[in-house]
Amino acid sequence: MTNWQATRPTSDQARAWARVRANLRESAGARLFDQWLKPMELIEGDEPDTVRLALPSAFATNWVRSHYADRLHLEFKAVLPELRAVMLETRAPSRAAKLTSVEAVEPAPAPRPAALRAEAAPSLVESDEQPSLFGAPAAPAPAKPARATTASRAAKADAAAPAAPRTPSDRPPLDPRLTFDRFVVDSSNRVAFNAALSLAEPGPPRFSPLFLHGGTGQGKTHLMHAIAHAFLESHPEAVVLCMSAERFMFDFVAAMRARDTHSFKSRLRSADLLLIDDLQFIAGKDSTQEEFFHTVNELVSAGKRLVISADRSPQSLDGVEPRIIGRLGAGLVADIKAPDLTLRRTILNRKVADLPEAVPNDVLDLLASRIRGNIRELEGALNRVVAYAQLTGDKIDLEFAVATLGEVLRGAQRRITIDEIQKLVSRHFELKPLDLVSARRARAIARPRQIAMYLAKRLTTRSLPEIGRKFGGRDHSTVIYAVRKIEELRDTDRDIDNAVRVLMKELEG
């Protein structure tokens, strides 16, 4: 126990606290526990039905109270049925024996807005399916916005806050899959990839900050994880911090309310590598932008590495101060464009190598051609197909994939019609559109007709009978034969495969 405890807690409370601590470490994970929950100490209270816990700063007390009130109450209640309340207290920084800011932790705090609940919870990927880039949950947003004048005074007063001690708990929970060697590079992302690789190299950084921008699910998070992985590999003792811009705002406002901005500034400025995602969320937040600007200045001036991402270029960030845009532009700005068909197919090939189930090429072609804008959605669709196959015991084939991803494919696809396919195939093979619907069976016509049927099955949601009717009233079995024939030929006939790829690319363009 620390020297600021007047007396030792009862043996029952001590045993309960030991059990609660063990449960918290297991459920929260070592990193979050060490950073936020481990500093708590059990102290003697005046009432036997009340547990009193103390933390070393108001900021930490506010964070634990906001995120673990219910959990602490339930954990203690399970061991001490007579428990009435759990009290969180803050040790005053100037007087070691005095505890201040005493407040009871009630078991059912008022619900917060959905946006704040989502930000406060530790998340896994920028994403739907991927583990998160970010660290500990943020404290909740205040009920009233802080005044810019208060933030400005606080930022100027602590502009040169000293760095906090470096500990392993500062390390973010990085996804081990998101490394440089697993990032698929092509012309759409090559500049961003090379810039990220350069920033992670040992030695003084050639530029800082690095600003990555691109649409949702294009690979910004992957590159940020990869930078952190590579940097920690060459600098094992380095402090790496990752957070979203929204979490930066929440933590800063909470620190101001707790009158503990010094701890907030020290934590960020101790970082050797700081990564901040989704900068667009601080648009219009004057007080947050004030502190963000000072943080960027301090890190860059100290020769530290800074990586920032957003969904648009700095010049397109409406509501962000010109001085911040100018500071970001002084580093390196790299964009990530939407992946083309070839890159999407290559990404799926890389993903399939890690999956327990084999996925046929025609299914991969379907996903790559129909889900065009978002890599995260593309990988999610592949995961869904594999998961459904494992749960149902069905074999993965084109029919199964279409049935499993019906709504996903319909929502992602550009509306390609059979008429459009027939016109394009006719032009490609120098035929008349009427030839494809005629009864003629010459190979020069039959093969293009089969390719058109194959594309109609792949790129539209029309049923087999509907496709048959569009090709001169043919039976659905004829369509099935055509699809299977082209699938076989694509594996053995390079000319057929190239023709199909060219047609698919033009249709989705």
C-alpha positions as CSV (number, residue, x, y, z in Angstrom):
1,M,0.0,0.0,0.0
2,T,1.1,3.5,-0.5
3,N,2.0,6.1,2.2
4,W,-1.2,8.0,1.5
5,Q,-3.4,5.3,3.1
6,A,-4.3,6.1,6.7
7,T,-5.1,2.5,7.7
8,R,-5.2,-0.9,6.0
9,P,-8.6,-2.1,4.6
10,T,-10.4,-5.0,6.1
11,S,-9.3,-8.5,5.2
12,D,-12.6,-9.2,3.4
13,Q,-12.2,-6.1,1.3
14,A,-8.5,-6.9,0.6
15,R,-9.4,-10.5,-0.5
16,A,-12.2,-9.1,-2.7
17,W,-9.9,-6.5,-4.2
18,A,-7.3,-9.2,-5.1
19,R,-10.0,-11.2,-6.9
20,V,-11.4,-8.1,-8.7
21,R,-8.0,-7.0,-9.9
22,A,-7.3,-10.5,-11.3
23,N,-10.7,-10.4,-13.1
24,L,-10.0,-7.0,-14.5
25,R,-6.6,-7.9,-15.8
26,E,-8.0,-10.9,-17.6
27,S,-11.0,-9.1,-19.1
28,A,-9.3,-5.8,-20.0
29,G,-6.0,-7.2,-21.2
30,A,-2.6,-6.4,-19.8
31,R,-2.0,-3.2,-21.8
32,L,-5.2,-1.4,-20.8
33,F,-5.0,-2.8,-17.2
34,D,-1.5,-1.6,-16.7
35,Q,-2.2,1.9,-18.1
36,W,-5.5,2.7,-16.4
37,L,-6.5,0.1,-13.7
38,K,-3.3,-1.0,-12.1
39,P,-2.7,2.3,-10.4
40,M,-5.9,1.9,-8.3
41,E,-5.3,1.2,-4.6
42,L,-7.8,0.0,-2.1
43,I,-8.0,2.2,1.0
44,E,-9.8,2.1,4.3
45,G,-13.3,3.6,4.4
46,D,-15.5,4.6,7.3
47,E,-18.4,2.4,6.2
48,P,-18.1,-1.4,6.0
49,D,-20.5,-1.6,3.0
50,T,-18.5,0.9,0.9
51,V,-15.3,0.2,-1.0
52,R,-12.9,3.1,-1.6
53,L,-10.4,3.1,-4.4
54,A,-7.9,5.8,-5.0
55,L,-6.0,6.8,-8.2
56,P,-3.0,9.2,-8.6
57,S,-4.6,11.8,-10.8
58,A,-8.0,13.4,-11.5
59,F,-7.7,12.5,-15.2
60,A,-7.2,8.8,-14.4
61,T,-10.1,8.9,-11.8
62,N,-12.4,10.5,-14.4
63,W,-11.5,7.9,-17.0
64,V,-12.0,4.9,-14.7
65,R,-15.2,6.4,-13.4
66,S,-16.6,6.9,-16.9
67,H,-15.6,3.5,-18.3
68,Y,-15.5,1.0,-15.4
69,A,-18.2,2.2,-12.9
70,D,-20.6,-0.6,-13.6
71,R,-17.9,-3.2,-13.9
72,L,-16.3,-2.3,-10.6
73,H,-19.6,-2.3,-8.8
74,L,-20.6,-5.7,-10.2
75,E,-17.3,-7.3,-9.5
76,F,-17.2,-6.2,-5.9
77,K,-20.9,-7.1,-5.4
78,A,-20.3,-10.7,-6.6
79,V,-17.7,-11.1,-3.8
80,L,-19.2,-8.8,-1.1
81,P,-23.0,-9.1,-1.3
82,E,-23.6,-6.5,1.4
83,L,-21.8,-3.9,-0.8
84,R,-23.7,-0.6,-1.2
85,A,-21.2,1.6,-3.2
86,V,-17.8,1.9,-4.7
87,M,-16.0,5.2,-4.2
88,L,-13.3,6.5,-6.5
89,E,-11.0,9.1,-5.1
90,T,-8.1,11.2,-6.3
91,R,-4.9,11.8,-4.4
92,A,-4.1,15.5,-4.4
93,P,-0.8,16.1,-6.2
94,S,0.6,18.5,-3.6
95,R,-0.4,16.7,-0.4
96,A,0.3,12.9,-0.3
97,A,-1.9,12.2,2.7
98,K,-5.0,14.0,1.4
99,L,-7.6,12.5,-1.0
100,T,-9.8,14.8,-3.0
101,S,-12.6,14.7,-5.5
102,V,-14.5,11.9,-3.8
103,E,-17.4,10.6,-5.8
104,A,-19.5,7.5,-5.5
105,V,-19.6,5.1,-8.4
106,E,-23.2,4.3,-9.1
107,P,-24.1,1.0,-10.9
108,A,-26.2,2.5,-13.7
109,P,-24.9,5.8,-15.2
110,A,-27.1,7.7,-17.6
111,P,-26.7,6.5,-21.2
112,R,-24.5,8.5,-23.5
113,P,-25.0,9.4,-27.1
114,A,-24.4,6.5,-29.5
115,A,-21.4,8.3,-31.1
116,L,-19.7,8.7,-27.7
117,R,-20.4,5.1,-26.8
118,A,-18.8,3.9,-30.0
119,E,-15.7,6.0,-29.5
120,A,-15.3,5.0,-25.9
121,A,-15.3,1.3,-26.4
122,P,-12.1,-0.4,-27.4
123,S,-12.6,-1.4,-31.1
124,L,-11.1,-4.0,-33.3
125,V,-9.8,-2.4,-37.8
126,E,-10.9,0.9,-38.7
127,S,-13.5,-1.7,-39.1
128,D,-15.8,-4.0,-39.5
129,E,-13.6,-7.1,-39.4
130,Q,-10.1,-6.0,-38.6
131,P,-8.5,-5.4,-35.2
132,S,-8.2,-1.7,-34.3
133,L,-5.3,0.6,-34.6
134,F,-6.3,2.4,-31.5
135,G,-5.3,2.1,-27.8
136,A,-7.3,2.6,-24.6
137,P,-10.9,3.8,-24.7
138,A,-11.4,7.5,-24.4
139,A,-13.1,9.4,-21.6
140,P,-16.6,10.6,-22.6
141,A,-17.3,13.9,-24.2
142,P,-18.4,16.7,-21.8
143,A,-22.0,17.8,-21.5
144,K,-21.0,21.3,-22.6
145,P,-18.3,22.2,-25.1
146,A,-15.2,23.8,-23.6
147,R,-14.5,27.4,-24.5
148,A,-11.8,28.0,-26.9
149,T,-10.3,30.7,-24.7
150,T,-9.8,28.2,-21.9
151,A,-8.2,25.7,-24.2
152,S,-5.9,28.3,-25.6
153,R,-4.7,29.4,-22.2
154,A,-4.1,25.8,-21.2
155,A,-2.3,25.0,-24.4
156,K,0.0,28.0,-24.1
157,A,0.7,27.3,-20.4
158,D,1.7,23.8,-21.0
159,A,3.2,24.2,-24.5
160,A,6.4,22.6,-23.4
161,A,5.1,19.9,-21.1
162,P,7.9,17.4,-20.2
163,A,7.7,13.9,-21.6
164,A,6.2,11.2,-19.4
165,P,8.2,8.1,-18.5
166,R,8.2,5.4,-21.2
167,T,6.5,2.2,-20.3
168,P,5.4,-0.9,-22.2
169,S,1.8,0.0,-21.6
170,D,2.3,2.9,-24.1
171,R,2.4,0.4,-26.9
172,P,-0.7,0.1,-29.1
173,P,-2.4,-3.3,-29.7
174,L,-1.2,-3.7,-33.3
175,D,-2.7,-6.3,-35.7
176,P,0.1,-8.7,-36.5
177,R,-1.3,-9.2,-40.0
178,L,-1.0,-5.6,-41.0
179,T,2.7,-5.4,-42.0
180,F,4.6,-4.0,-45.0
181,D,5.2,-7.4,-46.5
182,R,1.5,-8.1,-46.6
183,F,0.5,-4.8,-48.2
184,V,-0.3,-5.3,-51.9
185,V,1.4,-2.5,-53.9
186,D,0.4,-1.1,-57.3
187,S,0.3,2.3,-58.9
188,S,-2.7,3.4,-56.8
189,N,-0.8,3.2,-53.5
190,R,2.9,3.0,-54.4
191,V,3.7,6.6,-53.3
192,A,2.0,6.1,-49.9
193,F,3.6,2.7,-49.4
194,N,7.1,4.0,-50.1
195,A,6.6,7.0,-47.9
196,A,5.4,4.9,-45.0
197,L,8.4,2.6,-45.5
198,S,10.8,5.5,-45.4
199,L,9.3,7.0,-42.3
200,A,9.6,3.7,-40.4
201,E,13.3,3.3,-41.2
202,P,16.0,3.8,-38.5
203,G,17.7,7.1,-38.2
204,P,16.4,10.7,-38.3
205,P,13.1,10.9,-40.3
206,R,13.5,12.3,-43.8
207,F,10.1,14.1,-43.3
208,S,7.4,14.5,-40.7
209,P,4.5,14.6,-40.6
210,L,3.3,12.0,-43.1
211,F,-0.3,12.7,-44.2
212,L,-2.1,9.8,-45.8
213,H,-5.5,10.3,-47.4
214,G,-8.0,8.2,-49.3
215,G,-11.4,6.7,-49.1
216,T,-12.7,4.4,-46.4
217,G,-11.2,0.9,-46.5
218,Q,-8.4,1.8,-49.0
219,G,-5.4,0.7,-46.8
220,K,-4.6,3.8,-44.6
221,T,-5.0,1.7,-41.4
222,H,-2.8,-1.1,-42.8
223,L,0.0,1.3,-43.6
224,M,-0.3,3.0,-40.1
225,H,-0.1,-0.4,-38.4
226,A,2.9,-1.4,-40.7
227,I,4.8,1.8,-39.8
228,A,4.3,1.1,-36.1
229,H,5.4,-2.6,-36.5
230,A,8.5,-1.7,-38.4
231,F,9.4,1.2,-36.1
232,L,9.1,-0.9,-32.9
233,E,11.2,-3.7,-34.5
234,S,14.1,-1.3,-35.0
235,H,13.4,0.7,-31.8
236,P,12.1,-1.8,-29.2
237,E,12.1,0.8,-26.4
238,A,10.3,3.5,-28.4
239,V,6.9,4.9,-27.3
240,V,4.3,4.5,-30.0
241,L,0.8,6.0,-29.5
242,C,-2.2,5.6,-31.8
243,M,-5.6,7.2,-31.6
244,S,-8.4,8.6,-33.7
245,A,-8.7,12.4,-33.9
246,E,-12.1,12.1,-32.2
247,R,-10.4,10.3,-29.3
248,F,-7.8,13.0,-29.2
249,M,-10.6,15.5,-28.7
250,F,-12.5,13.5,-26.1
251,D,-9.3,12.9,-24.0
252,F,-8.3,16.5,-24.2
253,V,-11.6,17.9,-23.2
254,A,-11.8,15.4,-20.3
255,A,-8.4,16.5,-19.2
256,M,-9.4,20.1,-19.2
257,R,-12.5,19.3,-17.1
258,A,-10.4,17.4,-14.7
259,R,-7.8,20.3,-14.6
260,D,-5.2,17.8,-15.6
261,T,-4.1,18.8,-19.1
262,H,-0.5,18.4,-18.0
263,S,-0.8,14.6,-18.0
264,F,-2.5,14.6,-21.3
265,K,0.2,16.7,-23.0
266,S,3.0,14.8,-21.4
267,R,1.6,11.5,-22.6
268,L,1.3,12.6,-26.2
269,R,4.6,14.4,-26.3
270,S,6.5,11.5,-24.9
271,A,5.7,9.6,-28.1
272,D,8.5,8.8,-30.5
273,L,5.9,7.9,-33.0
274,L,2.4,9.3,-32.9
275,L,-0.3,8.1,-35.3
276,I,-3.7,10.0,-35.5
277,D,-6.5,8.7,-37.7
278,D,-9.5,10.4,-39.3
279,L,-8.4,14.0,-38.8
280,Q,-11.5,15.3,-40.4
281,F,-13.4,14.7,-37.2
282,I,-11.8,17.7,-35.5
283,A,-13.2,20.1,-38.2
284,G,-14.9,23.0,-36.5
285,K,-13.5,22.1,-33.0
286,D,-11.5,25.2,-32.2
287,S,-10.2,24.2,-28.8
288,T,-9.1,20.7,-30.0
289,Q,-7.4,22.2,-33.0
290,E,-5.5,24.6,-30.8
291,E,-4.1,21.7,-28.8
292,F,-3.5,19.6,-31.9
293,F,-1.5,22.4,-33.5
294,H,0.8,22.7,-30.4
295,T,1.2,18.9,-30.3
296,V,2.2,18.7,-33.9
297,N,4.6,21.6,-33.5
298,E,6.2,20.0,-30.4
299,L,6.7,16.6,-32.0
300,V,8.0,17.9,-35.3
301,S,10.4,20.4,-33.6
302,A,11.7,17.5,-31.4
303,G,12.4,15.4,-34.5
304,K,9.7,12.9,-33.7
305,R,7.7,10.9,-36.2
306,L,4.0,11.9,-36.8
307,V,1.6,10.1,-39.1
308,I,-1.9,11.5,-39.8
309,S,-4.7,10.2,-42.0
310,A,-8.0,11.5,-43.3
311,D,-10.5,10.8,-45.9
312,R,-9.5,13.8,-48.0
313,S,-6.4,15.9,-48.7
314,P,-5.4,18.7,-46.3
315,Q,-6.6,21.4,-48.6
316,S,-10.1,19.8,-48.7
317,L,-10.5,19.6,-44.9
318,D,-13.2,22.2,-44.4
319,G,-13.3,23.7,-40.9
320,V,-9.6,23.0,-40.1
321,E,-7.5,26.0,-39.4
322,P,-5.2,27.2,-42.2
323,R,-2.1,27.0,-39.9
324,I,-2.8,23.3,-39.3
325,I,-3.2,22.7,-43.0
326,G,0.0,24.5,-43.7
327,R,1.9,22.5,-41.0
328,L,0.6,19.2,-42.5
329,G,1.6,20.3,-46.0
330,A,5.1,21.0,-44.8
331,G,5.6,17.3,-44.5
332,L,4.7,14.7,-47.1
333,V,1.2,14.2,-48.4
334,A,0.4,10.9,-50.1
335,D,-2.9,9.7,-51.4
336,I,-4.3,6.2,-51.8
337,K,-6.6,5.8,-54.8
338,A,-9.5,3.2,-55.2
339,P,-8.1,-0.2,-56.2
340,D,-8.6,-1.4,-59.8
341,L,-9.7,-4.9,-60.7
342,T,-6.2,-6.3,-60.9
343,L,-5.3,-5.0,-57.4
344,R,-8.6,-6.3,-55.9
345,R,-8.0,-9.7,-57.4
346,T,-4.4,-9.7,-56.1
347,I,-5.6,-8.8,-52.6
348,L,-8.1,-11.6,-52.6
349,N,-5.3,-14.1,-53.6
350,R,-3.3,-12.9,-50.7
351,K,-6.2,-13.2,-48.4
352,V,-7.2,-16.7,-49.5
353,A,-3.7,-18.0,-48.6
354,D,-4.6,-17.4,-45.0
355,L,-8.0,-19.0,-45.1
356,P,-8.7,-22.7,-44.1
357,E,-11.0,-23.2,-47.1
358,A,-10.1,-23.3,-50.8
359,V,-12.0,-20.7,-52.8
360,P,-12.5,-21.2,-56.6
361,N,-11.1,-18.6,-59.0
362,D,-14.5,-17.8,-60.4
363,V,-15.8,-16.9,-56.9
364,L,-12.7,-14.6,-56.5
365,D,-13.4,-13.1,-59.9
366,L,-17.0,-12.4,-58.9
367,L,-16.0,-10.6,-55.7
368,A,-13.2,-8.6,-57.4
369,S,-15.5,-7.5,-60.2
370,R,-18.6,-6.7,-58.1
371,I,-17.1,-5.1,-55.0
372,R,-15.1,-2.3,-56.4
373,G,-14.6,0.6,-54.0
374,N,-13.7,-0.7,-50.6
375,I,-11.0,-3.2,-49.7
376,R,-12.5,-3.8,-46.3
377,E,-15.9,-4.7,-47.8
378,L,-14.1,-6.9,-50.3
379,E,-12.3,-8.9,-47.6
380,G,-15.5,-9.0,-45.5
381,A,-17.4,-10.5,-48.4
382,L,-14.7,-13.2,-48.8
383,N,-14.8,-13.9,-45.0
384,R,-18.6,-14.2,-45.1
385,V,-18.5,-16.8,-47.9
386,V,-16.0,-18.9,-46.2
387,A,-17.7,-18.6,-42.8
388,Y,-21.1,-19.6,-44.3
389,A,-19.5,-22.6,-46.0
390,Q,-18.0,-23.8,-42.7
391,L,-21.3,-23.3,-40.9
392,T,-23.5,-25.0,-43.5
393,G,-21.0,-27.6,-44.7
394,D,-21.7,-26.5,-48.3
395,K,-19.1,-26.4,-51.0
396,I,-17.9,-23.0,-52.1
397,D,-18.8,-22.4,-55.7
398,L,-20.3,-19.6,-57.8
399,E,-23.9,-20.4,-57.0
400,F,-23.2,-20.6,-53.3
401,A,-21.3,-17.2,-53.3
402,V,-24.1,-15.5,-55.2
403,A,-26.7,-16.9,-52.8
404,T,-24.6,-15.9,-49.7
405,L,-23.8,-12.4,-50.9
406,G,-27.0,-11.5,-52.7
407,E,-27.6,-8.2,-50.9
408,V,-24.0,-7.3,-50.8
409,L,-23.5,-7.8,-54.5
410,R,-26.7,-6.0,-55.4
411,G,-25.6,-3.0,-53.3
412,A,-22.1,-2.9,-54.6
413,Q,-22.6,-3.4,-58.3
414,R,-23.1,-0.9,-61.0
415,R,-26.3,-1.9,-62.8
416,I,-24.9,-3.9,-65.7
417,T,-27.6,-5.2,-68.1
418,I,-27.6,-8.2,-70.4
419,D,-28.2,-5.9,-73.3
420,E,-25.0,-4.0,-72.4
421,I,-23.1,-7.3,-72.2
422,Q,-24.4,-8.5,-75.6
423,K,-23.5,-5.2,-77.3
424,L,-20.0,-5.2,-75.9
425,V,-19.3,-8.9,-76.7
426,S,-20.6,-8.4,-80.2
427,R,-18.3,-5.4,-80.7
428,H,-15.3,-7.3,-79.2
429,F,-15.7,-10.3,-81.5
430,E,-16.9,-8.2,-84.5
431,L,-20.4,-9.7,-84.6
432,K,-23.9,-8.3,-84.8
433,P,-25.9,-8.3,-81.6
434,L,-28.5,-10.4,-83.4
435,D,-25.9,-13.2,-83.9
436,L,-25.8,-13.9,-80.2
437,V,-29.6,-14.5,-80.0
438,S,-29.8,-16.4,-83.2
439,A,-30.0,-20.2,-83.7
440,R,-26.6,-20.3,-85.5
441,R,-24.1,-22.8,-83.9
442,A,-20.9,-22.0,-85.7
443,R,-18.0,-21.8,-83.3
444,A,-17.3,-18.2,-84.3
445,I,-20.7,-17.3,-82.9
446,A,-21.3,-20.0,-80.3
447,R,-18.2,-19.2,-78.3
448,P,-18.9,-15.5,-78.0
449,R,-22.5,-16.3,-77.0
450,Q,-21.2,-18.6,-74.2
451,I,-18.9,-15.8,-73.0
452,A,-21.8,-13.4,-73.0
453,M,-23.9,-15.9,-71.0
454,Y,-21.0,-16.4,-68.6
455,L,-20.7,-12.6,-68.1
456,A,-24.4,-12.3,-67.6
457,K,-24.3,-14.8,-64.9
458,R,-21.2,-13.2,-63.2
459,L,-22.2,-9.6,-63.5
460,T,-25.9,-9.4,-63.2
461,T,-28.5,-10.7,-60.7
462,R,-30.6,-12.3,-63.4
463,S,-31.7,-15.9,-62.9
464,L,-30.6,-18.7,-65.3
465,P,-34.0,-18.8,-67.0
466,E,-34.0,-15.0,-67.5
467,I,-30.6,-15.1,-69.0
468,G,-31.7,-18.0,-71.3
469,R,-34.7,-16.0,-72.5
470,K,-32.5,-13.0,-73.3
471,F,-30.4,-15.2,-75.6
472,G,-33.1,-16.3,-78.0
473,G,-35.3,-18.2,-75.6
474,R,-32.7,-20.8,-74.7
475,D,-33.2,-23.2,-71.8
476,H,-31.5,-22.6,-68.4
477,S,-29.5,-25.8,-68.9
478,T,-27.9,-24.2,-71.9
479,V,-26.8,-21.3,-69.7
480,I,-25.4,-23.7,-67.1
481,Y,-23.4,-25.5,-69.8
482,A,-22.1,-22.2,-71.2
483,V,-20.9,-21.0,-67.8
484,R,-19.1,-24.2,-67.0
485,K,-17.5,-24.4,-70.4
486,I,-16.1,-20.9,-70.1
487,E,-14.8,-21.6,-66.6
488,E,-12.9,-24.6,-68.0
489,L,-11.6,-22.7,-71.0
490,R,-10.3,-19.9,-68.8
491,D,-8.0,-22.4,-67.1
492,T,-6.7,-23.8,-70.4
493,D,-7.1,-21.2,-73.1
494,R,-5.2,-18.0,-72.6
495,D,-7.0,-16.2,-75.4
496,I,-10.4,-16.9,-73.9
497,D,-9.2,-15.9,-70.4
498,N,-7.7,-12.6,-71.7
499,A,-10.9,-11.8,-73.6
500,V,-13.1,-12.4,-70.5
501,R,-10.8,-10.2,-68.4
502,V,-10.9,-7.4,-70.9
503,L,-14.6,-7.5,-71.2
504,M,-15.1,-7.6,-67.5
505,K,-12.8,-4.6,-66.9
506,E,-14.6,-2.6,-69.6
507,L,-18.1,-3.5,-68.3
508,E,-17.3,-2.4,-64.7
509,G,-15.5,0.8,-65.8
